[in-house]
Amino acid sequence: MLISELDTPALLIDLDIMERNLAKVAAYAKKHDLRLRPHTKTHKIPALARRQLELGAAGITVAKTTEAEVMLKAGPADLLIAYPVVGAAKLERLRALAEKTHVTVALDSLEAARMIADAGIRAGILVEVDVGLGRMGVTPDQATLLVEEIIRLPRVEWRGVAFYPGHVKDPNNEQEIAQLQTAILELVDRFVAMRIPAPIVSGGSTPLLWHSHRFDGLNEIRPGTYIFNDRNTWAGGACARQDCAATMMATVVSVQGGRMMIDGGSKTFSSDKLSTGGPGFGEIVGAPGALFHKMNEEHGYVDISKAERGFAVGDRVSVLMNHVCTAVNMQERIYGIRGDEVVETWVVEGRGKLQ
Ligand SMILES: Cc1ncc(COP(=O)(O)O)c(C=O)c1O
């Protein structure tokens, strides 16, 4: 099938770019002896998780137990749920998962660890430490106390620590990197001093990916966005424009003076802003002067008064999205392309798996 035969909006993945991204990160992890446990929240497709495992990933990461159920299809020998599993229904799912593969849960409280232990589930635990994002995670002081308590719980096994440096958007900010280096080293040293060295020290995000080897003590990385990259990854400087594999193809449905509408709005695109600042929900490829500035559910408003080219009803445009992960989660299917052809159609099986 040709791309021109696809209906819109349609999220397209350039397979050559995706394969290059996957191979580059797999080679980097191997070279620096880092376990790669990619976060599958970006693609939510078991076939792509399988590809990551084929290329040497030691396991995969998910956020939710229902996503984990979907990702079992990829056959991971090791599955990290990088999110506390709290609540009876989720614990039941965790129990079933733990019977099928090696499962680890990242959490930041004794309560959450006890829920797993009290439910009699055999699972690994990573204690999450806050390294600056201010989202989840205990302080390094609290981490050692929490680990001492978790070690005493039955059935669960403490496997190490996890952190997510989502606050660092600029990979060239050496000051933030230095702070993170110190924080990780101090954390690791605490456990060494207590004579319980952490077997797993898991971190990593796409913006900091290529600096991972500079963090002494870090032995596992969990990037997610790197498989496709997006406008935010590019704008932040963690990838080049030619490393962005995903675009949304949309159709122009109205042109009125300096304004056009495309056939996708907030039910198609992520509403994330550009993390480096600046307006727009994505770049219109080939016409960066066009400003995709507003969305209703099914309408994308594009100001074309400063666009480099003209547009007419029926034209197709490609949008480089600010944030690809949330956009993928809104699609039933996404398409792998080579040249003019659609060569893969993937059902986004993990779409909407939020529990
Ligand atoms: C806990 C955790 N680990 C890893 C990642 C992957 O980071 P990135 O999307 O920058 O690749 C995320 C992203 O949200 C995350 O929340």
Ligand as a Chemical Component Dictionary entry (heavy atoms), coordinates in Angstrom:
data_LIG
# 
_chem_comp.id                   LIG 
_chem_comp.type                 NON-POLYMER 
_chem_comp.pdbx_formal_charge   0 
_chem_comp.three_letter_code    LIG 
# 
loop_
_chem_comp_atom.comp_id 
_chem_comp_atom.atom_id 
_chem_comp_atom.alt_atom_id 
_chem_comp_atom.type_symbol 
_chem_comp_atom.charge 
_chem_comp_atom.model_Cartn_x 
_chem_comp_atom.model_Cartn_y 
_chem_comp_atom.model_Cartn_z 
_chem_comp_atom.pdbx_ordinal 
LIG C1 C1 C 0 10.029 6.229  35.309 1  
LIG C2 C2 C 0 10.427 6.521  33.903 2  
LIG N1 N1 N 0 11.500 5.893  33.376 3  
LIG C3 C3 C 0 11.895 6.112  32.105 4  
LIG C4 C4 C 0 11.210 7.001  31.293 5  
LIG C5 C5 C 0 11.677 7.204  29.870 6  
LIG O1 O1 O 0 12.107 8.512  29.618 7  
LIG P1 P1 P 0 12.095 9.149  28.147 8  
LIG O2 O2 O 0 10.692 9.278  27.744 9  
LIG O3 O3 O 0 12.801 10.450 28.309 10 
LIG O4 O4 O 0 12.808 8.235  27.271 11 
LIG C6 C6 C 0 10.109 7.678  31.810 12 
LIG C7 C7 C 0 9.368  8.649  30.978 13 
LIG O5 O5 O 0 8.355  9.178  31.307 14 
LIG C8 C8 C 0 9.698  7.443  33.137 15 
LIG O6 O6 O 0 8.642  8.064  33.683 16 
# 
loop_
_chem_comp_bond.comp_id 
_chem_comp_bond.atom_id_1 
_chem_comp_bond.atom_id_2 
_chem_comp_bond.value_order 
_chem_comp_bond.pdbx_ordinal 
LIG C1 C2 SING 1  
LIG C2 N1 SING 2  
LIG C2 C8 DOUB 3  
LIG N1 C3 DOUB 4  
LIG C3 C4 SING 5  
LIG C4 C5 SING 6  
LIG C4 C6 DOUB 7  
LIG C5 O1 SING 8  
LIG O1 P1 SING 9  
LIG P1 O2 DOUB 10 
LIG P1 O3 SING 11 
LIG P1 O4 SING 12 
LIG C6 C7 SING 13 
LIG C6 C8 SING 14 
LIG C7 O5 DOUB 15 
LIG C8 O6 SING 16 
# 
